[in-house]
Amino acid sequence: MINSLITSQTRIKLLLKFFLNSNTRAHLRGLESEFGESSNGIRVELNRMEEADLLNSTREGNKKLYYANKKHPLFSDIHNIIIKETGIDRVVNKVIDRLGDLNSVYLCGDLAKGCDSNIIDLILIGSGIDREYLTRKVEQAEKLVGRKVRYILLNNDEADDYLLAYPPGDLLPLWNNKKS
């Protein structure tokens, strides 16, 4: 869908990289190897996005690190478009409906790092979850978005230790039950 609005595949990859998880930081050479594209094409898009104030940068040694400008007026809109483009919003909405005492849902794996993937990795935290119902809902969500969904189901007691093992940019909170 986003391909019909934005014709540059490099620009789409950069939007996914920086606007899905706003904690993501990357440098040109790392993006070159991740995307499998020439550094020149990536550099042009990075410069355009920085000139448009969508990205900020900082120097770390001899590397220039890029990251999303969270203060840009369009930041949340772009983030929401990327969430919709990946299908994460539909998966979460499909899976959490009548699931049980679910407290929170996190995105992890490649998508949380801003790397496009055919797999949506989720961490579901709660108790009394109907596992059969969850399996059916995940299968429905996979058909809906055309991606595989993997999940880990944790109870509240095991969640803290498990989540602390993730580096800060590798875990993205998607949903939280405000009552908990």
GILIN-V77556 format. One line per field, one symbol per residue. phi: phi as a letter, one per 30 degrees, with the letter a starting at -180 (. if undefined). psi: psi as a letter, one per 30 degrees, with the letter a starting at -180 (. if undefined). Layout:
phi: ???
psi: ???
//
This chain:
phi: .dddcbddddddddddeccdcdddbacedddddddibdddddeeddddddddidccbbcbicccccadddcdecedddedddedddiddddddddddhdkddcabbcbiedddicdadbccbccblbidddddeddddddddddcibdbcbbccdedddedddddddedcbbdcabdddd
psi: efffejfjeeeeeeeeeffejffkklleeeeeeefhlkfeeeeeeeeeeeeggeklllkjbgkjkklkjffkfgeeeeeeeeeeefgeeeeeeeefjhfaikelkkkaaeeffgkklgkjkkkkkalhkjeeeeeeeeeeeeeefglkkklkjkleefeeeeeffkleggkjkekkjff.
//
